[in-house]
Amino acid sequence: MKKILFVCHGNICRSPMAEFIFKEMVKKHGLENQFVIKSAATSTEEIWNGIGNPVYPPAKKELARHGISCDKKRAVQMCRADYEKYEYLIGMDDRNIEDLKDRAPSPEEWKKIHRMTEFCTRFTHADHVPDPYYGGAEGFEYVLDLLEDACAGLLEHLK
């Protein structure tokens, strides 16, 4: 069983998009029973009184445009126990990678930490997954395309 945790800052855009894209890919390949796939935040910004916010509406809309549902997903924060629970902790950008390393129980756990874009096969120029929450040229459509590429590469890597 492969256990994967996708991580971003708030767990309302990039990491849940990666979680549900990867779940859909795994399902299409009939491999659901071989994976545990979740996502989490490094921060608590999107969690209030213990209850996480749902996936950000534009991210949810972009997933839906591709036939992928994330209806019941709410932001959760990762914890130290996740380093024992998951084989792969996949961050979206430099800040996520640094946060993952800072929280690791020991430097030995760093071997589980990966950058999402290291699995890209088409978007080989990308060094991070930009946060579409803040707008800019790279919007939700671009991020979804980038994540689909990286998820396909990750699946091939894990087969």
C-alpha positions in Angstrom: 0.0 0.0 0.0 1.4 3.4 -1.1 0.5 6.2 1.2 0.7 9.8 -0.2 0.0 13.1 1.5 -0.2 16.2 -0.8 0.7 19.4 1.1 0.2 23.1 0.5 -0.1 26.2 2.7 -3.9 26.2 3.3 -5.2 22.9 1.9 -8.0 24.7 0.0 -6.5 24.9 -3.6 -3.4 23.0 -4.7 -3.1 20.1 -2.4 -6.8 19.1 -2.5 -6.7 19.5 -6.3 -3.7 17.1 -6.4 -5.4 14.7 -4.0 -8.6 14.4 -6.1 -6.8 14.4 -9.5 -4.6 11.6 -8.2 -7.5 9.7 -6.7 -9.3 9.9 -10.1 -6.2 8.6 -11.9 -5.7 5.7 -9.5 -9.4 4.8 -9.9 -9.2 4.9 -13.7 -6.3 2.4 -13.5 -8.2 0.2 -11.1 -5.6 0.7 -8.3 -7.7 2.2 -5.6 -6.9 -0.6 -3.2 -3.2 0.0 -3.5 -3.2 3.7 -2.3 -4.0 5.9 0.6 -4.3 9.5 -0.8 -4.9 12.6 1.4 -4.0 16.2 1.5 -3.2 18.7 4.3 -2.0 22.2 5.1 1.1 23.4 6.8 -0.8 26.3 8.3 -4.1 26.7 10.3 -5.2 29.8 8.3 -8.1 27.9 6.8 -9.2 26.1 9.9 -11.5 27.8 12.4 -12.4 26.3 15.8 -11.2 22.9 14.6 -13.3 23.0 11.4 -11.5 23.4 8.0 -12.8 25.5 5.2 -14.0 23.7 2.1 -12.1 23.7 -1.1 -11.8 27.2 -2.5 -14.8 27.7 -5.0 -12.6 28.4 -8.1 -10.5 25.3 -7.4 -13.6 23.2 -6.9 -15.1 24.6 -10.1 -12.0 23.7 -12.1 -12.0 20.2 -10.8 -15.7 19.9 -11.6 -15.0 21.1 -15.2 -12.9 18.0 -15.5 -15.5 15.7 -14.0 -13.8 15.5 -10.6 -15.7 16.0 -7.3 -14.2 17.2 -4.0 -17.5 17.9 -2.3 -16.8 16.8 1.3 -13.2 17.9 1.5 -12.3 20.4 4.2 -8.9 21.8 5.1 -6.9 19.9 7.7 -3.4 20.6 9.1 -0.7 18.0 8.9 0.9 16.8 12.1 4.1 15.0 13.2 2.4 11.6 13.0 2.0 12.1 9.3 5.7 11.4 8.9 5.2 7.9 10.2 1.9 7.4 8.4 2.9 8.4 4.9 5.7 7.3 2.5 5.4 10.4 0.4 4.9 13.9 1.6 4.6 16.0 -1.5 4.9 19.8 -1.3 3.9 22.3 -3.9 6.6 25.0 -3.5 9.7 26.0 -1.7 7.8 27.2 1.4 5.9 24.0 1.7 9.2 22.0 1.4 10.9 24.1 4.1 7.8 23.7 6.3 7.8 20.0 5.8 11.5 19.8 6.7 11.1 22.0 9.7 8.3 19.9 11.1 10.0 16.5 10.5 10.8 14.6 13.7 14.3 14.0 12.3 16.4 14.8 9.1 16.0 11.1 8.3 12.3 11.8 7.4 13.4 14.3 4.7 13.8 11.4 2.3 9.9 11.2 2.2 9.6 14.8 1.2 9.2 15.6 -2.5 8.4 18.6 -4.7 5.3 18.0 -6.8 7.0 19.2 -10.0 9.7 16.6 -9.8 7.2 14.2 -11.2 6.3 16.4 -14.2 6.9 14.9 -17.7 5.4 17.7 -19.9 5.9 20.8 -17.6 9.5 20.0 -17.1 10.3 23.8 -16.9 8.1 24.1 -13.8 10.0 24.3 -10.5 6.9 24.7 -8.3 3.1 24.7 -8.4 2.1 28.3 -8.2 -0.7 29.2 -5.7 -3.7 30.2 -7.8 -5.4 31.7 -4.8 -3.3 34.9 -5.2 -4.2 35.3 -8.9 -1.7 36.1 -11.5 -1.1 34.7 -15.0 -1.1 31.1 -13.7 -4.7 30.5 -12.8 -6.6 27.5 -11.8 -6.7 26.0 -15.3 -2.9 26.1 -15.5 -2.5 24.7 -12.0 -4.9 21.8 -12.9 -3.0 21.0 -16.1 0.3 21.1 -14.2 -1.0 18.9 -11.4 -2.5 16.4 -13.9 1.0 16.1 -15.5 2.7 15.7 -12.1 0.1 13.2 -10.9 0.5 11.1 -14.1 4.3 11.1 -13.5 3.9 10.2 -9.9 1.7 7.3 -10.8 4.2 6.0 -13.3 7.0 6.4 -10.7 5.0 4.4 -8.2 3.9 1.5 -10.5 
